[in-house]
Amino acid sequence: MKKIKLIATGGTISAHHPSRIDFRNYISGHYSGDDLLQAVPELQGIAAVDVDNLAGISSTLIDASHWLQLRDQSHRYLNEEGYDGLVITHGTNTLEETAYFLHLSVNSSKPIVLTGAQRPPSSLGTDAYINTLSAIRVASAEAAQGKGVLVVLNEQINCARDATKTNTYRLETFKSGELGVLGHVDPDDRVVFHRAPERRHTVHSEFSRLAMTSLPTVEILYSYAGAQGKLVRFLLADGDTDGLVIAGTGAGRCSGEEEAALIEAAAAGMPIVMGSRVSDGRAVPLEAYAHLGAAFADNLSPQKARILLMLALLKDDYRQDLQAAFDRY
């Protein structure tokens, strides 16, 4: 039987409200990871599971310090203490960001699975228990080895690089856009994969071997019709920003005023990544923006591009060629 560590961080999967039909106003942190295990005794028939209650907070409060702590714990449990896999319960609002950071930075080929819930354990129709069960199944599966960090909800397995939350309340919220799921947890209890991630991750990632105690500060600016570029200039003047990601329109374009401000930022040495606010498709290098020296985010969402830029800035060779990082990861 596989030995799995469940790390609980909070979120809806830990939340409670006295009304079983209130799906909005619950408070995170009411239920611990131990409570989840007790509520689903069937888990112990799948794997030997024990719990680390890291936090009981909404995922809107998760920041880079939590990512670094989870990375350290992942290395300890998987590389030093002999666990066969990890399940991390997490609020769904920023789950995809934590998952992608770990996907790029954990030096292990063992399964790491993030899961959460759209409805708290106290509500009718909660998905907390089945998602936990599915996540334990995937973390225990031989087929999940070497697939990087996985996002498992609604019996669907998504790659951390591709998964994003697409619906505010529906259970089928996590999707991978036009790329599709990696696999499923099926009714015959099998974990079935149909494809595997192609981009670098975990043990194949250069970032997984870096010592990290802090991360650069990278901001995201959302482009729109008539954007004035004031926020670019504010961040440039503030002096505490190490890089910018532009959630551009269409294929990664911005307004004329924003472009003028970005020219100033580039002249000051600010690393810039041009991404897109569009859900599918790649933002590819454009000759019209060659003077910015910017990288283009491929098909990464702005929030994922931010994470890759934060890590790329830790390596001098990528600081000189940011596009190489976005081509490889």
Secondary structure, 3 states (H helix, E strand, C coil): CCEEEEEEEECHHHCECCCCCCCCCCECCCCCHHHHHHHCHHHHHCCEEEEEEEEEECHHHCCHHHHHHHHHHHHHHHHHCCCCEEEEECCCCCHHHHHHHHHHHCCCCCCEEEECCCCCCCCCCCCHHHHHHHHHHHHCCHHHCCCCEEEEECCEEEECCCCEECCCCCCCCEECHHHCCCEEECCCCCEEECCCCCCCCHHHCHHHHCCCCCCCCEEEEECCCCCCCHHHHHHHHHCCCCEEEEEEECCCECCHHHHHHHHHHHHCCCCEEEEECCCCCCECCCHHHHHHCCEECECCCHHHHHHHHHHHCCCHHHHHCHHHHHHHC
